[in-house]
Amino acid sequence: MSEIRDYGVTVEEYLDGLAAGIDILELKSLEASGIPTHLALELMATMPKVANGTATLEEIIRGMLIMSPSGRKQLEEKMK
C-alpha cells in the first residue's frame, strides 16, 4: 500500500489547479522530491507525451535530466 502524504493542499486549491490544467498533488510530490517548480511543471507537461508516444527524443532526455539530481544541477547551471 502506498504511503499517504499531506502536502497541505485544500480541496479548493486542488480543484482550482485541475481547472487550470495542473495536478497540484503531483506538482507538490515532485517538489518534495527536490525538483524546482519550473522544472516540475515542464516534466508534468512531457509525461503524457511520453506515455502516448509523441514525445521527441529531446523531450525524453530532458525529462530524464529533470528527474536526476545531477541532471537537474546541470540544467540549473545552464539556465544561469
Gaussian input, Z-matrix of N, CA and C with variables (Angstrom, degrees):
# hf/3-21g

backbone

0 1
 N
 C     1     B1
 C     2     B2     1     A1
 N     3     B3     2     A2     1     D1
 C     4     B4     3     A3     2     D2
 C     5     B5     4     A4     3     D3
 N     6     B6     5     A5     4     D4
 C     7     B7     6     A6     5     D5
 C     8     B8     7     A7     6     D6
 N     9     B9     8     A8     7     D7
 C    10    B10     9     A9     8     D8
 C    11    B11    10    A10     9     D9
 N    12    B12    11    A11    10    D10
 C    13    B13    12    A12    11    D11
 C    14    B14    13    A13    12    D12
 N    15    B15    14    A14    13    D13
 C    16    B16    15    A15    14    D14
 C    17    B17    16    A16    15    D15
 N    18    B18    17    A17    16    D16
 C    19    B19    18    A18    17    D17
 C    20    B20    19    A19    18    D18
 N    21    B21    20    A20    19    D19
 C    22    B22    21    A21    20    D20
 C    23    B23    22    A22    21    D21
 N    24    B24    23    A23    22    D22
 C    25    B25    24    A24    23    D23
 C    26    B26    25    A25    24    D24
 N    27    B27    26    A26    25    D25
 C    28    B28    27    A27    26    D26
 C    29    B29    28    A28    27    D27
 N    30    B30    29    A29    28    D28
 C    31    B31    30    A30    29    D29
 C    32    B32    31    A31    30    D30
 N    33    B33    32    A32    31    D31
 C    34    B34    33    A33    32    D32
 C    35    B35    34    A34    33    D33
 N    36    B36    35    A35    34    D34
 C    37    B37    36    A36    35    D35
 C    38    B38    37    A37    36    D36
 N    39    B39    38    A38    37    D37
 C    40    B40    39    A39    38    D38
 C    41    B41    40    A40    39    D39
 N    42    B42    41    A41    40    D40
 C    43    B43    42    A42    41    D41
 C    44    B44    43    A43    42    D42
 N    45    B45    44    A44    43    D43
 C    46    B46    45    A45    44    D44
 C    47    B47    46    A46    45    D45
 N    48    B48    47    A47    46    D46
 C    49    B49    48    A48    47    D47
 C    50    B50    49    A49    48    D48
 N    51    B51    50    A50    49    D49
 C    52    B52    51    A51    50    D50
 C    53    B53    52    A52    51    D51
 N    54    B54    53    A53    52    D52
 C    55    B55    54    A54    53    D53
 C    56    B56    55    A55    54    D54
 N    57    B57    56    A56    55    D55
 C    58    B58    57    A57    56    D56
 C    59    B59    58    A58    57    D57
 N    60    B60    59    A59    58    D58
 C    61    B61    60    A60    59    D59
 C    62    B62    61    A61    60    D60
 N    63    B63    62    A62    61    D61
 C    64    B64    63    A63    62    D62
 C    65    B65    64    A64    63    D63
 N    66    B66    65    A65    64    D64
 C    67    B67    66    A66    65    D65
 C    68    B68    67    A67    66    D66
 N    69    B69    68    A68    67    D67
 C    70    B70    69    A69    68    D68
 C    71    B71    70    A70    69    D69
 N    72    B72    71    A71    70    D70
 C    73    B73    72    A72    71    D71
 C    74    B74    73    A73    72    D72
 N    75    B75    74    A74    73    D73
 C    76    B76    75    A75    74    D74
 C    77    B77    76    A76    75    D75
 N    78    B78    77    A77    76    D76
 C    79    B79    78    A78    77    D77
 C    80    B80    79    A79    78    D78
 N    81    B81    80    A80    79    D79
 C    82    B82    81    A81    80    D80
 C    83    B83    82    A82    81    D81
 N    84    B84    83    A83    82    D82
 C    85    B85    84    A84    83    D83
 C    86    B86    85    A85    84    D84
 N    87    B87    86    A86    85    D85
 C    88    B88    87    A87    86    D86
 C    89    B89    88    A88    87    D87
 N    90    B90    89    A89    88    D88
 C    91    B91    90    A90    89    D89
 C    92    B92    91    A91    90    D90
 N    93    B93    92    A92    91    D91
 C    94    B94    93    A93    92    D92
 C    95    B95    94    A94    93    D93
 N    96    B96    95    A95    94    D94
 C    97    B97    96    A96    95    D95
 C    98    B98    97    A97    96    D96
 N    99    B99    98    A98    97    D97
 C   100   B100    99    A99    98    D98
 C   101   B101   100   A100    99    D99
 N   102   B102   101   A101   100   D100
 C   103   B103   102   A102   101   D101
 C   104   B104   103   A103   102   D102
 N   105   B105   104   A104   103   D103
 C   106   B106   105   A105   104   D104
 C   107   B107   106   A106   105   D105
 N   108   B108   107   A107   106   D106
 C   109   B109   108   A108   107   D107
 C   110   B110   109   A109   108   D108
 N   111   B111   110   A110   109   D109
 C   112   B112   111   A111   110   D110
 C   113   B113   112   A112   111   D111
 N   114   B114   113   A113   112   D112
 C   115   B115   114   A114   113   D113
 C   116   B116   115   A115   114   D114
 N   117   B117   116   A116   115   D115
 C   118   B118   117   A117   116   D116
 C   119   B119   118   A118   117   D117
 N   120   B120   119   A119   118   D118
 C   121   B121   120   A120   119   D119
 C   122   B122   121   A121   120   D120
 N   123   B123   122   A122   121   D121
 C   124   B124   123   A123   122   D122
 C   125   B125   124   A124   123   D123
 N   126   B126   125   A125   124   D124
 C   127   B127   126   A126   125   D125
 C   128   B128   127   A127   126   D126
 N   129   B129   128   A128   127   D127
 C   130   B130   129   A129   128   D128
 C   131   B131   130   A130   129   D129
 N   132   B132   131   A131   130   D130
 C   133   B133   132   A132   131   D131
 C   134   B134   133   A133   132   D132
 N   135   B135   134   A134   133   D133
 C   136   B136   135   A135   134   D134
 C   137   B137   136   A136   135   D135
 N   138   B138   137   A137   136   D136
 C   139   B139   138   A138   137   D137
 C   140   B140   139   A139   138   D138
 N   141   B141   140   A140   139   D139
 C   142   B142   141   A141   140   D140
 C   143   B143   142   A142   141   D141
 N   144   B144   143   A143   142   D142
 C   145   B145   144   A144   143   D143
 C   146   B146   145   A145   144   D144
 N   147   B147   146   A146   145   D145
 C   148   B148   147   A147   146   D146
 C   149   B149   148   A148   147   D147
 N   150   B150   149   A149   148   D148
 C   151   B151   150   A150   149   D149
 C   152   B152   151   A151   150   D150
 N   153   B153   152   A152   151   D151
 C   154   B154   153   A153   152   D152
 C   155   B155   154   A154   153   D153
 N   156   B156   155   A155   154   D154
 C   157   B157   156   A156   155   D155
 C   158   B158   157   A157   156   D156
 N   159   B159   158   A158   157   D157
 C   160   B160   159   A159   158   D158
 C   161   B161   160   A160   159   D159
 N   162   B162   161   A161   160   D160
 C   163   B163   162   A162   161   D161
 C   164   B164   163   A163   162   D162
 N   165   B165   164   A164   163   D163
 C   166   B166   165   A165   164   D164
 C   167   B167   166   A166   165   D165
 N   168   B168   167   A167   166   D166
 C   169   B169   168   A168   167   D167
 C   170   B170   169   A169   168   D168
 N   171   B171   170   A170   169   D169
 C   172   B172   171   A171   170   D170
 C   173   B173   172   A172   171   D171
 N   174   B174   173   A173   172   D172
 C   175   B175   174   A174   173   D173
 C   176   B176   175   A175   174   D174
 N   177   B177   176   A176   175   D175
 C   178   B178   177   A177   176   D176
 C   179   B179   178   A178   177   D177
 N   180   B180   179   A179   178   D178
 C   181   B181   180   A180   179   D179
 C   182   B182   181   A181   180   D180
 N   183   B183   182   A182   181   D181
 C   184   B184   183   A183   182   D182
 C   185   B185   184   A184   183   D183
 N   186   B186   185   A185   184   D184
 C   187   B187   186   A186   185   D185
 C   188   B188   187   A187   186   D186
 N   189   B189   188   A188   187   D187
 C   190   B190   189   A189   188   D188
 C   191   B191   190   A190   189   D189
 N   192   B192   191   A191   190   D190
 C   193   B193   192   A192   191   D191
 C   194   B194   193   A193   192   D192
 N   195   B195   194   A194   193   D193
 C   196   B196   195   A195   194   D194
 C   197   B197   196   A196   195   D195
 N   198   B198   197   A197   196   D196
 C   199   B199   198   A198   197   D197
 C   200   B200   199   A199   198   D198
 N   201   B201   200   A200   199   D199
 C   202   B202   201   A201   200   D200
 C   203   B203   202   A202   201   D201
 N   204   B204   203   A203   202   D202
 C   205   B205   204   A204   203   D203
 C   206   B206   205   A205   204   D204
 N   207   B207   206   A206   205   D205
 C   208   B208   207   A207   206   D206
 C   209   B209   208   A208   207   D207
 N   210   B210   209   A209   208   D208
 C   211   B211   210   A210   209   D209
 C   212   B212   211   A211   210   D210
 N   213   B213   212   A212   211   D211
 C   214   B214   213   A213   212   D212
 C   215   B215   214   A214   213   D213
 N   216   B216   215   A215   214   D214
 C   217   B217   216   A216   215   D215
 C   218   B218   217   A217   216   D216
 N   219   B219   218   A218   217   D217
 C   220   B220   219   A219   218   D218
 C   221   B221   220   A220   219   D219
 N   222   B222   221   A221   220   D220
 C   223   B223   222   A222   221   D221
 C   224   B224   223   A223   222   D222
 N   225   B225   224   A224   223   D223
 C   226   B226   225   A225   224   D224
 C   227   B227   226   A226   225   D225
 N   228   B228   227   A227   226   D226
 C   229   B229   228   A228   227   D227
 C   230   B230   229   A229   228   D228
 N   231   B231   230   A230   229   D229
 C   232   B232   231   A231   230   D230
 C   233   B233   232   A232   231   D231
 N   234   B234   233   A233   232   D232
 C   235   B235   234   A234   233   D233
 C   236   B236   235   A235   234   D234
 N   237   B237   236   A236   235   D235
 C   238   B238   237   A237   236   D236
 C   239   B239   238   A238   237   D237

   B1=1.4456
   B2=1.5284
   B3=1.2974
   B4=1.4630
   B5=1.5192
   B6=1.3108
   B7=1.4586
   B8=1.5212
   B9=1.3154
   B10=1.4572
   B11=1.5211
   B12=1.3267
   B13=1.4636
   B14=1.5187
   B15=1.3042
   B16=1.4571
   B17=1.5210
   B18=1.3196
   B19=1.4675
   B20=1.5252
   B21=1.3258
   B22=1.4543
   B23=1.5133
   B24=1.3273
   B25=1.4610
   B26=1.5236
   B27=1.3193
   B28=1.4582
   B29=1.5283
   B30=1.3149
   B31=1.4634
   B32=1.5214
   B33=1.3322
   B34=1.4648
   B35=1.5318
   B36=1.3362
   B37=1.4752
   B38=1.5214
   B39=1.3236
   B40=1.4655
   B41=1.5245
   B42=1.3240
   B43=1.4684
   B44=1.5189
   B45=1.3413
   B46=1.4675
   B47=1.5255
   B48=1.3307
   B49=1.4642
   B50=1.5173
   B51=1.3411
   B52=1.4671
   B53=1.5226
   B54=1.3348
   B55=1.4628
   B56=1.5322
   B57=1.3347
   B58=1.4723
   B59=1.5265
   B60=1.3324
   B61=1.4547
   B62=1.5269
   B63=1.3405
   B64=1.4622
   B65=1.5293
   B66=1.3177
   B67=1.4645
   B68=1.5208
   B69=1.3241
   B70=1.4658
   B71=1.5237
   B72=1.3330
   B73=1.4672
   B74=1.5331
   B75=1.3107
   B76=1.4672
   B77=1.5276
   B78=1.3265
   B79=1.4598
   B80=1.5246
   B81=1.3262
   B82=1.4715
   B83=1.5285
   B84=1.3259
   B85=1.4634
   B86=1.5278
   B87=1.3263
   B88=1.4712
   B89=1.5230
   B90=1.3338
   B91=1.4652
   B92=1.5328
   B93=1.3318
   B94=1.4649
   B95=1.5207
   B96=1.3333
   B97=1.4622
   B98=1.5312
   B99=1.3519
   B100=1.4567
   B101=1.5169
   B102=1.3158
   B103=1.4600
   B104=1.5280
   B105=1.3482
   B106=1.4625
   B107=1.5409
   B108=1.3121
   B109=1.4644
   B110=1.5170
   B111=1.3328
   B112=1.4699
   B113=1.5262
   B114=1.3241
   B115=1.4614
   B116=1.5287
   B117=1.3344
   B118=1.4656
   B119=1.5261
   B120=1.3254
   B121=1.4723
   B122=1.5224
   B123=1.3193
   B124=1.4720
   B125=1.5283
   B126=1.3221
   B127=1.4566
   B128=1.5226
   B129=1.3280
   B130=1.4621
   B131=1.5265
   B132=1.3190
   B133=1.4629
   B134=1.5250
   B135=1.3254
   B136=1.4605
   B137=1.5237
   B138=1.3173
   B139=1.4746
   B140=1.5316
   B141=1.3349
   B142=1.4697
   B143=1.5291
   B144=1.3285
   B145=1.4656
   B146=1.5206
   B147=1.3311
   B148=1.4619
   B149=1.5261
   B150=1.3131
   B151=1.4654
   B152=1.5226
   B153=1.3402
   B154=1.4663
   B155=1.5280
   B156=1.3350
   B157=1.4575
   B158=1.5175
   B159=1.3309
   B160=1.4651
   B161=1.5298
   B162=1.3293
   B163=1.4658
   B164=1.5222
   B165=1.3193
   B166=1.4574
   B167=1.5284
   B168=1.2999
   B169=1.4587
   B170=1.5220
   B171=1.3292
   B172=1.4615
   B173=1.5304
   B174=1.3364
   B175=1.4671
   B176=1.5290
   B177=1.3142
   B178=1.4697
   B179=1.5174
   B180=1.3197
   B181=1.4669
   B182=1.5220
   B183=1.3262
   B184=1.4630
   B185=1.5318
   B186=1.3258
   B187=1.4510
   B188=1.5215
   B189=1.3170
   B190=1.4629
   B191=1.5204
   B192=1.3279
   B193=1.4662
   B194=1.5219
   B195=1.3107
   B196=1.4691
   B197=1.5240
   B198=1.3234
   B199=1.4630
   B200=1.5247
   B201=1.3089
   B202=1.4655
   B203=1.5296
   B204=1.3475
   B205=1.4704
   B206=1.5339
   B207=1.3171
   B208=1.4734
   B209=1.5261
   B210=1.3297
   B211=1.4644
   B212=1.5195
   B213=1.3376
   B214=1.4754
   B215=1.5139
   B216=1.3181
   B217=1.4652
   B218=1.5280
   B219=1.3266
   B220=1.4634
   B221=1.5296
   B222=1.3304
   B223=1.4625
   B224=1.5139
   B225=1.3226
   B226=1.4567
   B227=1.5285
   B228=1.3309
   B229=1.4679
   B230=1.5230
   B231=1.3438
   B232=1.4784
   B233=1.5266
   B234=1.3422
   B235=1.4587
   B236=1.5188
   B237=1.3305
   B238=1.4760
   B239=1.4959
   A1=108.66
   A2=117.33
   A3=122.87
   A4=110.84
   A5=114.15
   A6=120.16
   A7=109.18
   A8=116.18
   A9=120.83
   A10=107.82
   A11=116.38
   A12=121.32
   A13=109.65
   A14=115.48
   A15=121.80
   A16=108.31
   A17=116.29
   A18=121.06
   A19=111.48
   A20=117.70
   A21=121.23
   A22=114.16
   A23=117.28
   A24=122.19
   A25=108.41
   A26=115.54
   A27=119.36
   A28=109.68
   A29=115.34
   A30=120.15
   A31=109.90
   A32=116.35
   A33=120.43
   A34=111.06
   A35=116.29
   A36=119.98
   A37=110.50
   A38=115.78
   A39=120.09
   A40=110.73
   A41=116.42
   A42=120.45
   A43=111.72
   A44=117.28
   A45=120.52
   A46=110.30
   A47=115.92
   A48=120.33
   A49=111.54
   A50=116.34
   A51=119.53
   A52=111.26
   A53=116.05
   A54=119.89
   A55=110.72
   A56=115.77
   A57=120.67
   A58=111.82
   A59=116.89
   A60=120.40
   A61=114.24
   A62=117.26
   A63=121.31
   A64=109.12
   A65=115.71
   A66=120.57
   A67=107.07
   A68=116.52
   A69=122.59
   A70=111.36
   A71=117.28
   A72=119.47
   A73=111.08
   A74=116.99
   A75=120.00
   A76=110.02
   A77=116.92
   A78=121.42
   A79=110.60
   A80=116.86
   A81=121.08
   A82=111.03
   A83=117.21
   A84=121.47
   A85=110.76
   A86=116.82
   A87=120.79
   A88=110.70
   A89=116.28
   A90=120.07
   A91=110.81
   A92=116.67
   A93=120.83
   A94=111.60
   A95=116.79
   A96=119.91
   A97=111.85
   A98=116.48
   A99=120.76
   A100=115.95
   A101=117.40
   A102=120.85
   A103=109.08
   A104=117.82
   A105=120.27
   A106=111.48
   A107=116.00
   A108=121.60
   A109=112.94
   A110=117.55
   A111=118.77
   A112=111.57
   A113=117.83
   A114=120.35
   A115=110.96
   A116=116.82
   A117=120.41
   A118=110.49
   A119=116.81
   A120=120.37
   A121=110.84
   A122=116.79
   A123=120.81
   A124=109.97
   A125=116.64
   A126=121.15
   A127=110.68
   A128=116.93
   A129=121.07
   A130=111.56
   A131=117.54
   A132=121.02
   A133=111.43
   A134=116.74
   A135=121.18
   A136=112.54
   A137=117.47
   A138=120.92
   A139=114.10
   A140=120.36
   A141=118.43
   A142=112.57
   A143=116.50
   A144=119.89
   A145=110.70
   A146=116.36
   A147=120.22
   A148=109.12
   A149=116.41
   A150=121.41
   A151=112.61
   A152=116.40
   A153=117.56
   A154=113.57
   A155=116.66
   A156=120.77
   A157=115.85
   A158=118.04
   A159=119.88
   A160=113.30
   A161=117.47
   A162=120.37
   A163=109.97
   A164=115.09
   A165=119.48
   A166=109.27
   A167=116.43
   A168=120.59
   A169=110.39
   A170=117.10
   A171=121.21
   A172=111.56
   A173=116.91
   A174=120.44
   A175=110.99
   A176=116.38
   A177=120.53
   A178=110.52
   A179=116.64
   A180=120.93
   A181=109.89
   A182=117.90
   A183=120.41
   A184=110.26
   A185=117.56
   A186=121.25
   A187=111.62
   A188=116.48
   A189=120.37
   A190=110.59
   A191=117.08
   A192=120.24
   A193=110.88
   A194=116.93
   A195=121.00
   A196=110.34
   A197=117.57
   A198=120.66
   A199=113.05
   A200=117.16
   A201=121.37
   A202=110.18
   A203=118.44
   A204=119.64
   A205=113.04
   A206=118.08
   A207=119.49
   A208=110.67
   A209=116.87
   A210=120.29
   A211=111.68
   A212=116.44
   A213=120.42
   A214=110.11
   A215=116.07
   A216=120.32
   A217=109.91
   A218=117.10
   A219=120.90
   A220=111.05
   A221=116.20
   A222=119.75
   A223=111.59
   A224=116.88
   A225=121.23
   A226=110.46
   A227=117.42
   A228=120.68
   A229=110.94
   A230=116.47
   A231=120.79
   A232=111.09
   A233=116.67
   A234=121.26
   A235=112.61
   A236=117.18
   A237=120.33
   A238=111.26
   D1=138.53
   D2=179.85
   D3=-73.19
   D4=150.20
   D5=176.84
   D6=-77.65
   D7=137.95
   D8=177.38
   D9=-93.24
   D10=128.60
   D11=-179.75
   D12=-116.97
   D13=144.91
   D14=178.01
   D15=-102.29
   D16=110.59
   D17=179.62
   D18=-96.49
   D19=8.06
   D20=177.34
   D21=70.56
   D22=26.82
   D23=-178.87
   D24=-98.73
   D25=127.52
   D26=176.88
   D27=-80.19
   D28=163.30
   D29=177.61
   D30=-59.82
   D31=-39.78
   D32=-179.48
   D33=-63.81
   D34=-42.81
   D35=178.36
   D36=-63.79
   D37=-41.10
   D38=179.48
   D39=-62.61
   D40=-46.68
   D41=-179.68
   D42=-66.71
   D43=-38.58
   D44=176.37
   D45=-62.37
   D46=-41.20
   D47=177.93
   D48=-62.73
   D49=-44.49
   D50=178.19
   D51=-61.67
   D52=-38.76
   D53=178.30
   D54=-62.82
   D55=-30.88
   D56=178.03
   D57=-88.42
   D58=0.30
   D59=177.87
   D60=86.60
   D61=19.85
   D62=-177.77
   D63=-125.46
   D64=126.50
   D65=174.04
   D66=-84.25
   D67=99.67
   D68=-174.77
   D69=-59.42
   D70=-37.87
   D71=-179.26
   D72=-66.62
   D73=-39.49
   D74=175.89
   D75=-64.61
   D76=-42.71
   D77=178.32
   D78=-60.08
   D79=-48.15
   D80=179.76
   D81=-61.85
   D82=-37.76
   D83=178.85
   D84=-64.35
   D85=-44.33
   D86=178.17
   D87=-64.66
   D88=-41.86
   D89=178.06
   D90=-62.99
   D91=-39.03
   D92=179.47
   D93=-65.36
   D94=-24.76
   D95=178.36
   D96=-87.14
   D97=4.75
   D98=174.64
   D99=100.78
   D100=5.83
   D101=-179.79
   D102=-89.58
   D103=123.26
   D104=178.59
   D105=-60.30
   D106=152.64
   D107=-174.82
   D108=-53.09
   D109=-47.02
   D110=-176.05
   D111=-64.46
   D112=-35.07
   D113=178.15
   D114=-76.86
   D115=-34.89
   D116=177.15
   D117=-62.32
   D118=-42.84
   D119=178.35
   D120=-63.58
   D121=-40.16
   D122=177.67
   D123=-63.25
   D124=-44.11
   D125=179.50
   D126=-62.93
   D127=-42.09
   D128=179.47
   D129=-63.14
   D130=-32.50
   D131=178.07
   D132=-74.35
   D133=-28.27
   D134=-177.47
   D135=-83.09
   D136=-33.55
   D137=-174.25
   D138=-55.58
   D139=-43.81
   D140=178.03
   D141=-63.08
   D142=-33.73
   D143=178.31
   D144=-66.33
   D145=-38.78
   D146=177.32
   D147=-64.37
   D148=-44.16
   D149=-177.75
   D150=-62.83
   D151=-38.20
   D152=-177.94
   D153=-96.25
   D154=4.85
   D155=173.40
   D156=82.09
   D157=15.40
   D158=-178.55
   D159=-104.44
   D160=-0.60
   D161=-179.92
   D162=-71.57
   D163=141.71
   D164=175.24
   D165=-78.24
   D166=164.15
   D167=177.82
   D168=-59.49
   D169=-38.75
   D170=178.94
   D171=-63.03
   D172=-41.11
   D173=178.58
   D174=-65.37
   D175=-39.83
   D176=179.01
   D177=-64.41
   D178=-46.12
   D179=-179.33
   D180=-64.58
   D181=-43.68
   D182=179.64
   D183=-63.31
   D184=-39.14
   D185=176.87
   D186=-61.73
   D187=-40.28
   D188=177.62
   D189=-66.20
   D190=-38.12
   D191=177.15
   D192=-64.51
   D193=-40.74
   D194=179.43
   D195=-62.41
   D196=-39.33
   D197=-178.22
   D198=-74.55
   D199=-18.57
   D200=-178.87
   D201=-95.29
   D202=128.39
   D203=179.42
   D204=-55.69
   D205=-41.99
   D206=179.43
   D207=-70.33
   D208=-34.32
   D209=177.07
   D210=-67.11
   D211=-40.71
   D212=176.77
   D213=-59.86
   D214=-42.38
   D215=-179.41
   D216=-60.05
   D217=-43.32
   D218=178.10
   D219=-62.24
   D220=-44.34
   D221=-179.99
   D222=-63.96
   D223=-41.80
   D224=179.86
   D225=-64.55
   D226=-38.88
   D227=179.44
   D228=-67.21
   D229=-36.70
   D230=178.20
   D231=-65.54
   D232=-32.14
   D233=-176.13
   D234=-76.87
   D235=-14.94
   D236=-177.61
   D237=-74.26

